[in-house]
Amino acid sequence: MLKLPPPLANRVHVTRAIPVRARDGAILRADHYAPALGASLPTVLVRTPYGRGAPVSLLCRAVAQRGFHVLIQSCRGTADSGGTFEPLLQEREDGLDTLDWLRRQPWYDGRLLTYGPSYVGFVQWALAAEAGDELKAMATIVTASDFGPPTYAGGAFSLDTVLTWSALLEAQRGPRLENAVELLRGQPKLQRGLARVPMAEADRITTGAEIEFFQRWLAEGDPAAPYWTERGHAHRLPHVTAPVLMIGGWYDIFLPWQLSDYAALRKAGSQPYLTVGPWHHGSAGLFQHSAAESVAWFRAHTGGPERVRERPVRVHVGGADGWLEMADWPPPDSLSQRWYLRSGGRLDRAPGPDGEPVDAFTYDPKDPTPALGGPRLVGKISGRRDNRPLESRPDVLTFTSPPLTEPLDVIGPVAADVVVRATAPYFDVFVRLCEVDEQGRSWNICDGLARVREPDGELVRVELWPTAHRFAAGNRIRVQVSGGAHPRFSRNPGTGAPLGHELELRAVRQELLAPSSITLPVPPTAEENGR
């Protein structure tokens, strides 16, 4: 299923619940998968808060069969590990203590590899800079070195991600039958929590108890604050010397910040390898691809027959359903193609007169504009969706181009500059890029949100998720503009109230003016053809 190379060993000996003592005395439990090869082998370290059962145990066994020791450890305060789990805080110390323990094991040959997605990828960054030459390679998947910026994406609060993750962690500690019933019923407690006003009560509605880190994250609304900087590892990236493989998805919740990590490594003189596929955070295709590519990456850096690909960046191009290999990200030769939002729902290459009214809508936080597809934590509600139900709402504006006379490739960062006149100084601007096919279906490509507090002028810059997509000839480009995407982004109460204190909800009317626009990165040939 994982499309791994043939096994080198069929028998794997598993030693479970091994105690690893941290510097403060906490006992962290780990399982060791040892292939019956009788040779010096590198070690893959996986540190996780999600338990050590299936399906991760099956993956550990499969990787061990390919010629690796695998040590999978439960983060402190999770599963049967001691201590208290406070997200992000102690992963550096616990990771380094685990490495110190590894050095004393007779089967450890001094070659360390790290693997894992999401939080399991974050803990890799926690120890990477101080692991030294022992760390031979890393495979970081749909993750980031700092969770502060993704928590406040666009300046709002990533409510869906944080509350859903909180519910997942609590469910791991609760009765299995009760949690299974809740899941089968569609998680009604979580849905009530996501809809709760004020947000400070959402954790109690969802889990029945106050969650300390959820409350703290509402209070710590600045990702540059000391709370977040001492828990993040972006500042350590220039000191990472190990070869890094980064695997992301165009609809993944961490993608912009994973690409920021890529840029930071490049700036420091490193050459990470990057793969971005047509995946969301929980895609089965992501799980399959990342396992196969990571094993090949590890073998290439520990004396195996595999070799790394010639070009370090490989991205899936939506619409073309193919892969493109490049020397760097973003493509250095991309040109900016600007499309303007015009009255009558038109999307045009020519701007209107400055200040010309384009259209208007009212965002009502009592009935917040919903999120549909896109980057979400839960797979079944993520990714590409037909946006016509969303676009039928009166609080969603759409601007559509004429049918394209030839295909248009858009590859790189996407941004919108929206000129807005609002009836209150506190509002959000959500922008989504879509492709409208010949049947009239509107498919979301990428999007982003900007939270405005006391605007300095009328121009709002919205950074969308990057993309690699081919718009087909005969199809049309569409841009949506609205005041939110709830619960992916927390609703804006319209009052400037701090996160968690949304006691009053005030509707805000937004009027769009010319020259509002979206800027698309296109290869030079596409820009020339567009002219």
C-alpha positions in Angstrom: 0.0 0.0 0.0 2.8 2.4 0.8 4.8 1.6 -2.3 8.0 1.0 -0.4 11.0 -0.9 -1.8 11.1 -4.7 -1.1 11.9 -5.5 2.5 15.4 -6.5 3.6 14.1 -8.3 6.6 10.8 -10.0 7.2 11.2 -10.5 11.0 11.1 -7.5 13.3 11.5 -7.7 17.0 9.4 -5.2 19.0 10.2 -4.1 22.5 7.4 -2.1 24.0 7.0 0.5 26.7 10.7 1.1 27.1 11.3 3.8 29.8 13.3 6.8 28.8 14.1 9.2 31.7 13.9 12.9 30.9 16.1 15.4 32.8 13.3 16.3 35.2 12.7 12.6 36.1 9.6 12.1 33.9 9.5 8.7 32.2 8.8 8.8 28.5 7.7 5.4 27.1 8.9 4.2 23.7 8.7 1.1 21.4 11.7 -0.2 19.6 11.3 -2.0 16.2 14.5 -3.9 15.4 14.9 -5.8 12.1 16.6 -9.2 12.1 19.5 -8.1 10.0 22.4 -8.4 12.4 24.1 -5.3 11.0 24.9 -1.7 12.0 21.7 0.2 11.0 20.6 3.8 11.3 17.8 4.8 13.6 14.5 6.5 12.7 13.1 8.5 15.7 9.4 9.3 15.8 8.1 11.3 18.7 4.3 11.6 18.8 1.4 12.7 21.1 -1.0 10.4 19.2 -0.2 7.0 20.7 1.8 4.1 19.4 -0.9 1.8 18.1 -2.2 1.2 14.6 -1.7 2.5 12.0 1.6 4.1 13.0 2.8 0.7 14.4 2.3 -0.9 11.0 4.3 1.9 9.4 7.1 1.5 12.0 7.3 -2.2 11.2 7.3 -1.6 7.5 10.1 1.0 7.8 12.1 -1.4 10.1 11.8 -4.1 7.5 13.6 -1.8 5.0 16.8 -1.7 7.1 16.2 0.7 10.0 15.9 0.7 13.7 12.7 2.6 14.6 12.1 4.2 18.0 8.6 5.6 18.4 8.1 7.5 21.6 5.0 9.1 23.2 5.4 12.7 24.1 5.2 13.5 27.8 1.8 13.4 29.3 0.4 11.3 26.4 -0.4 7.6 26.2 1.6 5.9 28.9 4.4 8.6 29.2 4.7 10.4 32.5 4.6 14.2 33.1 2.1 16.7 31.8 1.5 17.5 28.2 1.8 21.2 27.5 1.9 21.6 23.7 5.2 22.7 22.3 6.9 23.7 25.5 9.2 20.7 26.4 9.8 19.0 23.0 13.3 20.4 22.6 14.5 19.1 26.0 12.7 15.8 25.8 14.0 15.2 22.3 17.6 15.9 23.3 17.2 13.7 26.4 15.9 10.9 24.1 18.9 11.4 21.9 21.2 11.2 24.9 19.5 7.9 25.9 19.9 6.6 22.3 23.6 7.1 22.5 23.8 4.6 25.4 22.0 1.9 23.5 24.2 -0.9 22.0 22.1 -1.1 18.8 22.4 2.7 18.1 25.2 3.3 15.6 25.3 7.1 15.7 23.2 7.7 12.6 19.9 9.5 13.5 17.0 10.1 11.2 13.7 11.9 12.1 10.3 11.5 10.5 6.7 12.6 10.9 3.8 14.9 10.0 2.1 17.8 11.7 3.0 17.9 15.5 5.3 15.0 14.9 7.1 17.1 12.4 7.3 20.1 14.8 9.2 18.0 17.4 11.8 17.3 14.7 12.6 21.0 14.4 12.8 21.1 18.2 15.9 19.0 18.4 17.4 19.4 14.9 19.7 22.3 15.5 21.4 20.7 18.5 21.6 17.1 17.2 24.8 17.9 15.4 26.4 15.5 12.9 24.5 12.5 14.2 21.3 13.8 12.5 21.8 12.5 9.0 18.4 13.4 7.5 15.0 14.7 8.4 11.6 14.1 6.7 9.2 16.9 7.8 5.6 16.5 6.5 2.8 19.1 6.5 4.3 20.9 9.5 6.1 24.1 10.5 8.9 25.0 12.9 6.7 27.5 14.7 3.0 27.0 15.5 2.4 30.6 16.5 1.8 32.1 13.1 -0.5 29.3 11.9 -2.6 29.6 15.0 -3.4 33.3 14.1 -3.6 32.9 10.4 -4.2 36.2 8.7 -4.4 37.9 12.1 -7.6 36.0 13.1 -7.7 32.8 15.2 -7.5 29.4 13.6 -10.6 28.2 15.5 -11.4 25.0 13.6 -7.8 23.7 13.7 -7.2 24.6 17.4 -10.5 23.4 18.8 -10.7 20.2 16.7 -7.1 19.4 17.8 -8.0 20.0 21.4 -11.0 17.7 21.0 -8.8 15.0 19.5 -6.3 15.2 22.3 -9.1 15.0 24.9 -10.7 12.1 23.1 -7.5 10.1 23.4 -7.8 10.2 27.2 -11.5 9.5 27.3 -13.7 6.4 27.1 -13.3 4.8 23.7 -16.9 3.8 23.2 -18.2 7.2 24.1 -15.7 8.9 21.7 -16.6 6.5 18.9 -20.3 7.3 19.3 -19.5 11.0 19.2 -17.5 10.6 16.0 -20.2 8.5 14.3 -22.8 11.2 15.2 -20.7 13.8 13.4 -19.1 15.3 16.5 -22.1 17.4 17.6 -20.3 18.6 20.7 -17.5 19.9 18.6 -19.9 21.6 16.2 -21.6 23.3 19.1 -18.2 24.4 20.4 -17.2 25.9 17.0 -20.4 27.9 17.0 -20.1 29.1 20.6 -20.0 32.8 21.4 -17.9 33.8 23.2 -15.0 31.6 22.0 -13.7 31.3 25.6 -16.5 28.9 26.3 -15.9 26.7 23.2 -13.6 24.2 24.9 -16.0 23.5 27.8 -18.9 23.0 25.3 -16.8 20.6 23.2 -15.0 18.6 25.9 -16.9 19.3 29.2 -13.8 21.0 30.7 -11.6 24.0 30.3 -8.5 23.3 28.3 -5.5 25.2 29.6 -3.6 25.7 26.4 -6.8 26.6 24.4 -7.5 29.4 26.9 -3.8 30.5 26.8 -3.8 30.6 23.0 -6.8 32.9 23.0 -5.0 35.2 25.4 -1.7 35.1 23.6 -2.9 36.6 20.3 0.5 37.9 19.1 2.6 35.1 17.5 5.7 37.3 18.0 5.1 37.4 21.8 7.6 35.7 24.2 5.1 32.9 24.9 5.3 31.8 21.2 9.0 32.6 20.5 10.1 30.4 23.4 8.0 27.5 22.1 8.9 27.9 18.5 12.0 26.9 16.6 12.1 29.2 13.5 15.1 31.0 15.0 17.0 27.7 15.0 16.6 26.9 11.3 19.9 28.6 10.3 21.8 26.2 12.6 20.3 23.0 11.1 22.9 21.2 9.1 21.1 17.9 8.3 19.6 17.4 4.8 15.9 18.2 5.1 13.0 16.8 3.1 9.8 18.9 3.2 6.5 17.4 2.0 3.4 19.6 1.9 0.0 19.9 0.3 -1.7 22.7 -1.6 -4.7 22.4 0.8 -2.7 21.9 3.9 -3.2 24.1 7.0 0.6 24.6 7.5 1.6 25.2 3.8 2.5 28.9 3.9 4.6 28.5 7.0 6.3 25.3 5.8 7.3 27.3 2.7 8.6 30.1 5.0 10.8 27.4 6.7 12.0 26.4 3.2 12.9 30.0 2.4 14.7 30.4 5.8 16.8 27.3 5.1 17.7 28.6 1.6 18.6 32.0 3.0 21.0 30.2 5.5 22.7 28.4 2.6 21.0 25.0 2.9 19.3 23.1 0.0 16.2 21.5 1.4 14.2 19.3 -0.9 10.5 20.2 -1.3 7.5 18.2 -2.5 4.0 19.7 -2.6 1.2 17.5 -3.8 -2.6 17.8 -4.3 -3.2 17.0 -0.6 -4.9 18.3 2.5 -3.7 17.5 6.0 -5.2 14.1 6.3 -5.0 12.8 2.7 -4.5 9.1 2.3 -2.3 10.0 -0.8 -0.1 12.2 1.5 0.4 9.3 3.9 1.3 6.9 1.2 3.6 9.3 -0.8 5.4 10.7 2.3 6.3 7.2 3.6 7.7 6.1 0.3 9.6 9.3 -0.4 11.0 9.5 3.2 12.3 6.0 3.1 14.1 6.7 -0.2 15.4 10.0 1.3 16.8 8.2 4.4 18.4 5.4 2.3 20.0 8.0 0.0 21.6 9.7 3.0 22.7 6.5 4.8 24.5 4.6 2.1 21.5 3.1 0.3 21.3 2.6 -3.5 18.8 5.5 -3.9 19.8 8.9 -5.1 18.1 12.3 -4.6 16.4 13.8 -7.6 18.3 16.3 -9.7 16.0 19.2 -9.1 15.1 19.8 -5.4 11.6 21.2 -5.9 8.7 19.0 -7.1 5.2 20.3 -7.2 1.9 18.9 -8.5 0.2 21.1 -11.0 -3.6 21.0 -10.5 -5.7 21.0 -13.6 -2.8 19.5 -15.6 -2.7 16.5 -13.2 1.1 16.3 -13.6 4.3 17.1 -11.7 6.8 19.8 -12.3 10.4 19.8 -11.1 12.2 23.1 -10.5 15.4 24.4 -9.0 13.8 26.6 -6.4 10.5 27.9 -4.9 9.0 30.2 -5.8 10.0 30.0 -9.5 12.5 32.8 -9.8 11.3 33.7 -13.4 7.6 34.1 -12.6 5.9 37.3 -13.7 3.0 39.0 -12.0 -0.3 39.1 -13.9 -2.9 41.3 -12.3 -6.6 40.9 -12.7 -9.0 43.7 -11.5 -12.3 43.4 -9.7 -14.9 45.4 -11.8 -18.5 46.3 -11.3 -21.1 43.9 -12.6 -19.1 40.9 -11.2 -16.4 41.2 -13.9 -12.8 40.2 -13.6 -10.7 42.1 -16.1 -7.1 42.8 -17.0 -7.8 46.5 -17.2 -8.5 48.5 -14.0 -11.4 50.9 -13.4 -11.0 54.5 -12.4 -9.5 54.9 -8.9 -12.3 55.1 -6.3 -15.0 53.7 -8.6 -17.5 51.7 -6.6 -17.3 48.0 -7.5 -19.8 46.2 -5.2 -20.7 45.9 -1.5 -21.8 43.3 1.0 -22.7 43.1 4.7 -20.9 40.6 7.0 -23.0 39.6 10.0 -21.1 37.7 12.7 -24.4 36.3 14.0 -24.6 34.4 10.7 -20.9 34.2 9.7 -20.0 33.4 6.2 -19.1 29.7 6.3 -15.9 27.9 5.3 -16.3 25.5 2.4 -13.4 23.1 1.6 -9.9 24.5 1.5 -7.2 23.9 4.1 -8.9 22.3 7.1 -7.6 19.9 9.7 -10.2 17.2 9.1 -9.9 15.5 5.7 -13.6 14.9 4.9 -14.3 18.7 4.8 -11.1 19.8 3.2 -9.8 20.4 -0.3 -11.6 21.2 -3.6 -15.3 21.8 -3.5 -18.0 23.1 -5.8 -18.4 26.6 -4.4 -21.8 27.4 -5.9 -23.6 27.0 -2.6 -21.3 29.4 -1.0 -21.4 31.9 -3.9 -25.2 32.0 -3.7 -25.0 33.8 -0.3 -25.6 37.6 -0.4 -22.5 38.1 1.8 -20.2 36.6 -0.9 -19.1 38.7 -3.9 -17.8 37.0 -7.1 -15.9 38.4 -10.0 -15.5 36.2 -13.1 -13.3 36.5 -16.2 -14.4 35.7 -19.7 -13.6 32.2 -20.9 -9.8 31.7 -21.4 -8.8 31.3 -25.0 -5.8 29.1 -23.9 -4.6 27.4 -20.8 -3.1 29.6 -18.1 -0.5 28.3 -15.6 -0.4 29.9 -12.2 2.6 28.8 -10.1 3.8 30.6 -6.9 2.5 33.0 -4.2 -0.9 34.6 -4.8 -2.0 37.9 -3.3 -4.9 40.3 -3.5 -5.0 44.1 -2.9 -8.6 45.0 -2.0 -9.7 48.6 -1.6 -12.3 48.6 1.1 -14.5 51.2 2.7 -16.2 49.8 5.8 -18.8 51.0 8.3 -16.6 50.0 11.3 -12.8 49.9 11.8 -12.8 46.1 12.6 -13.5 43.6 9.9 -12.0 40.7 7.9 -11.4 40.3 4.2 -11.5 36.8 2.8 -10.4 36.3 -0.8 -10.6 33.0 -2.7 -9.3 32.1 -6.2 -11.5 29.6 -8.1 -11.8 28.0 -11.5 -15.2 27.9 -13.2 -15.6 25.0 -15.6 -17.8 24.7 -18.6 -20.6 23.3 -16.5 -20.6 26.4 -14.3 -19.1 24.6 -11.3 -16.7 26.8 -9.3 -13.7 25.0 -7.8 -11.6 26.6 -5.1 -7.8 26.8 -5.9 -6.4 28.8 -3.0 -7.5 31.5 -0.5 -6.5 33.7 2.4 -7.8 36.1 5.0 -6.7 39.4 6.5 -8.0 40.8 9.8 -8.2 44.6 9.9 -8.0 46.6 13.1 -8.2 50.4 12.8 -7.2 50.5 9.1 -4.6 52.9 7.9 -6.2 53.8 4.7 -8.5 51.7 2.5 -6.1 49.2 0.9 -6.1 45.7 2.5 -3.4 43.2 1.4 -4.5 39.5 1.6 -1.9 36.9 1.2 -3.5 33.7 -0.2 -2.1 30.2 0.0 0.4 29.6 -2.8 -0.6 27.3 -5.7 0.4 25.5 -8.8 -2.6 25.2 -11.1 -3.4 25.2 -14.8 -6.7 26.9 -15.7 -8.0 25.2 -18.8 -8.9 26.9 -22.0 -12.6 27.6 -22.1 -12.8 27.8 -18.3 -13.0 31.1 -16.3 -11.1 32.6 -13.4 -13.2 33.6 -10.5 -12.4 35.6 -7.4 -14.6 35.6 -4.3 -14.5 38.3 -1.7 -16.3 38.0 1.6 -16.0 38.9 5.3 -14.9 35.5 6.7 -14.8 31.7 6.5 -16.1 30.4 9.8 -15.0 28.3 11.7 -11.7 27.9 9.8 -11.1 31.5 10.9 -12.8 32.8 14.0 -15.6 35.2 13.3 -14.8 38.9 13.5 -17.3 40.4 16.1 -17.0 43.8 14.5 -16.1 45.5 17.8 -12.4 45.0 18.2 -13.0 42.8 21.3 -10.1 40.5 22.3 -10.2 36.9 21.3 -12.6 34.9 23.5 -14.5 38.1 24.6 -17.0 38.4 21.7 -19.9 39.6 23.9 -21.3 41.9 21.3 -21.6 41.0 17.6 -21.9 43.9 15.2 -22.6 43.6 11.4 -20.2 45.6 9.2 -20.9 46.7 5.6 -17.9 46.6 3.2 -17.8 48.5 -0.1 -15.2 47.5 -2.6 -13.6 50.2 -4.7 -11.3 50.3 -7.8 -8.5 49.4 -8.3 -9.1 46.2 -6.2 -7.1 43.3 -7.8 -5.6 39.9 -7.5 -2.0 39.2 -8.6 -1.3 35.8 -10.1 2.3 34.4 -10.7 2.6 33.0 -14.2 5.5 31.7 -16.3 6.8 34.2 -18.8 5.2 32.5 -21.8 1.8 32.7 -20.1 2.2 36.4 -19.4 3.2 37.1 -23.0 0.2 35.2 -24.3 -2.1 37.0 -21.9 -0.9 40.3 -23.5 
